[in-house]
Amino acid sequence: MNSMAPGDTDTTVEFESKRPAEVRRADQPASMQVSVDLGAATHAGLVRANNEDSYLISRAERSLQALLTNLPAGDIPAKAAEQSYGLAVADGMGGQAAGEVASRVALRTVLEHAIATADWIMRDIAEHSERVEERMVERFEAAGQAVQEQARQHPSWHGMGTTLTLAVSCGNQVFLGHVGDSRAYLLRRGRLQGLTSDHSYAQLLADRGVIAQEQVATHRMRNVLLRHLGERATATDVRHFRLESGDQLLLCSDGLSDAVPEQAIAQILQAAPTAQAACDQLIEAALAAGGRDNITVLLARYAWMV
């Protein structure tokens, strides 16, 4: 698994950007006013024998439909629905297929944790932002514990682990959790912005001023992760921001970010007609650059419906 430096600090997303124009109709919640075009692709690359990356895109819904009633028409909505989207990429590490197992276990655990959550707090997601962030951390902790348990049960998998980058959106609100060196980017008005910081030793040296940021991508310690899900409990980076209509949210393993310059990534995202076409073209670009690692890309394109 490879790593490269995160985007320059001057490309940080504006987390207090203006709220998009209000388009909510009385009969639909904000989450139903957002059209989301989704795409995903993964490839083992041209060097690795197996693919240790795992990904998941999901949609959660809560709905109610009035079937029989004597209430006057218009007293209650005939149907009410809310929905949220989840995107996750995990890049596993470890010999004897342990990396494959670790990434799969992490994503399965996150999904199981979400299913087991009894209450729905996504309707007023901004109001409940602290609780949503707590749940994000809880899901990362559960995933880490599940990977550790697999390693305990299978001694040959000792030392296995995985990165995990997870984004959950509802309406124009996004919550992002991150451990490792898989990445999340936001393309907004033609500008690609890095949303995550790699948890690698090389990046730590750059953060402390020991090496230049430009040296991280080729530094001999760029593959050494200081944080991942696996052997021990680790802190999760969590952030929350608003979407704008036209935003594109990209999650990827380092097989893409190590191989394809950010400028080229931005060009592909802007030119591709659909989210799936963009994902396919990003995979092709990484393969054309040598495909030295597993490559996984997830993309969500958001637009407000009037």
URSULZI-V915687 format. One record per helix or strand. SS is the DSSP state (H for helix, E for strand). FROM is the first residue (numbers start at 0). LEN is the number of residues. If there is no record, write none. Layout:
# URSULZI-V915687
ss=<SS SS>
from=<FROM FROM>
len=<LEN LEN>
This chain:
# URSULZI-V915687
ss=<H H E E E H H H E E E E E E H H E E E E H H H E>
from=<8 29 33 52 78 97 128 154 160 163 172 182 190 199 200 212 224 228 236 247 253 261 274 294>
len=<3 4 10 13 15 19 25 3 2 7 7 6 4 1 7 6 1 1 6 5 4 10 14 10>
